[in-house]
Every structure is written in C-alpha cells, then in structure tokens.
C-alpha cells in the first residue's frame, strides 16, 4: 500500500474544497486552484478530511494514488499559506528592479531582461539583489523560479549568476600555471 496515498489531508479553516467527479477545486485566502485527476482515483471529503482511495494494487494505480494525494495536499497548502522561492543575484552590477507586475533584471548582458509572472504568481524585488516568487501553485512557483535562474545560471568558477538563496554553488578550481622546467 502507498504510505503517502493513505495519509488523510485535513482541510484547515477558511479553505473551501469542492469535488465534482474527478475535478477538485480548492479556494482560500491565497488563491483558487482547480485540477482534474485520473478517473480511477476516488476522492472523498468527510468532516473536513480529504481522502484518496484506489481501485486495486497494480503498480500504475499505486503510483497514481500517492501522486494524487500529494497534488491535492499541495493545492490545500498553496491556497491556505502559499508557496515562495527566493533567488539571489551575485555579480558586479547585477541588479533587479520592479517594473509593474514584472521585473527588470540586469545580469551582465548588453540589454536588460524583462520577466513577467506566470499564472497567479507574484514577483517581488527584495532590494537590488533578491527576487521573491510567490503564489498558490507550487508547480507555477517552481517553474517561474527555474526560468528566472536560467537567465544567468551560476558560474562554477566565479560564482556569478542567479541562484536560489539556499543553493550552494560548488566552486571549481581555475587553471594553474605550470612550470616549464627549462
């Protein structure tokens, strides 16, 4: 049995969950999310507790069981608290500034890069060297953060670039002068 799939999901106060067949809609203070799940998964809401059951023990059904439960749990957490990722710009002259709903990032190119939010994400410039991506969908927040990081990946030799705040960049040794032996 899937251990993740069996775990019940408690719905906190202020979160409204609607189940319409295989479509689940979660609404809360941070936003509203809707997702359609596989027909074989049975989703049930009883006394503020969501549970997911599967029809049999076949490997593909077991995998979908845990996945479905995790996705619903992330929807509930996202609509109640939201998700966020923090990125850091490291490098001389690297900076970010707010431009309406989006950001303008200068990371060593001859031009600035404009970044617009994906879906219901909120982009915030925290000072000149930090970016905060927040929103109710864990998938959208992670995708947005990965796209921003891809603008200028961290260089393993110098450490310059855009990195997650909790990411550790493993530094490589540069070239060393070799004696000619003459």
N, C-alpha and C positions, 0 to 999 in steps of 0.2 A: 504494500500500500504506500502511496505517496504521503510522506510526512507533511510536506508543505500543503498539499491539496486538502488534507483532512483538517487542518487548523481552521477554526472559525474566525470570522472577521467581525469584530464588534464595531458597530456604527456609532460614532460619537454624537453628542447633542449638536443640533444645528445642521446636520447633514441629512439631505433628503435623497433617498435611493428609490428609483422606480425600475421595476423589472418588467419588460414587455417581451415575453418569449425568450429569445436569446440576446436581446439588446438591453444593456444596463445603462441607466443614466444616473449620474451622481451630481448633486448640486450642493454647493456650500459657499462659505464666505470668500474663498479664494477663487472660485470659478465653477464652471459646469463642464463635465466630461461625459461623452457618450461613446460606447463601444459595443460592437456586435461580436459575440463569442460563438464557438462551434455549437452546432445543434445537439451534439451528443452530451454536452455538459448540462447538468441540471443545477440551476442557481435558485436558491431559496432564501427569502428574508422572513425570519420569525423572531419576534420580540427584540428587534434591534440587533440581531446577529445574522450575518450572511454566511451561508454555507454552500459549498460546491460539491456535487457528487458525480461520479462517472458510472457508465453502464456496465463495464467489465474491466478485467485486469490485463488487457492487451497492452503491450509496450507503448503504442502510439496514444492510447487513451490515458495511460498513466502519466505520460509527458504532458498532454493537454490539461490534465487535472491540476497539476502543480502550476503550470503557466497561467491558466485561467484564474486561479485563486490569487496568484501574485499580481496579475494585472488589475484585478478588482481591488485588492488591498492598496495598490499604488494610486488608484483612482480616488479611494476614500481618503488616504493620507494627503494627496495633492489638493483635493477640494477643501479639506479642513485646515491644513497648515501651509501647503505649497512646497515646492522644491526650489532650491537655488544652487548655483555653482558660481564660484569666484575665480576670476582669471587675473593674472598679473603680467604686466608688460615690463620686460627687463631689457635695457639697452639705452645708449646715449641718444637723446632726442625722441625716444619712443613715448608717445602720449596718446590719450584718448579724451574726447570731449563729447558732451551730449549734443545731439542735433535733433530736436523734436522728440519723436518716439524712438529714433535710431541713434547710432553712434558714428563719429568720425574718428578713424584710427590712423595715426601716423607711425609707421614701423620701419622706416628706412627706405621706402620706395620713393620714386620721384613724384608720386601723387598720394593723396590720402585715400583711404578705403572707407566707403560708406557701408554700414551694416544695419539692416532693417530686422525687426523682430519677426520670428516665425510663430504663426498661430497667435495664441494669447500670451506669449512671453513678454516680459518687461525687461528692457535693457537699461542699466544704470551705470554711469561713470562715477566711480568712487575715488575722488581725487583725480590725478592725471595718469596714474599708472595701474589702476584697478578697474575691472569690469565685473559687475554682478548681473547674472542672468537668472531671472526667477519667473515662476509660472506654476500652474496647477498640474501640467502634464510632465511627468518625469522624462518621457521619451523626447518631447519637444525641447525641454531644457537641456538635456544631454546632447541632442543633435545641434542646437544653437551654439553651445559651448565648444563642441568639437569643430564646427565650421569657423568660429572665431579663432580658435587655436591654429587651424590650418592656414590662416592668412600669413602667419610667420611662425613656423614651428621652432621650438627652442634648438639652438645650435649646440651640439655636444662639446664643441671645442671652446667656444666663448661663453656659452650660457645665455646669449641674447635671444630674444623671441618672446612669444606669448605662451605662458604655461599656466596650468591650474595652480592655485595658491598652495595646495597641499602636495603637489607633484615634486619629486626630487629628480633633478637632471643629473644623470651620471656623466661626469666630465671625462673626456678622453685626453691623453697626453698629446701635445703637439709634436712637431718634428724637432729633433735634436741634432745639433751639429756633430758630425762625425770627424774624428781626427784623420788627417790624410796619411799620417805615418811616414812622411818623407824624411 
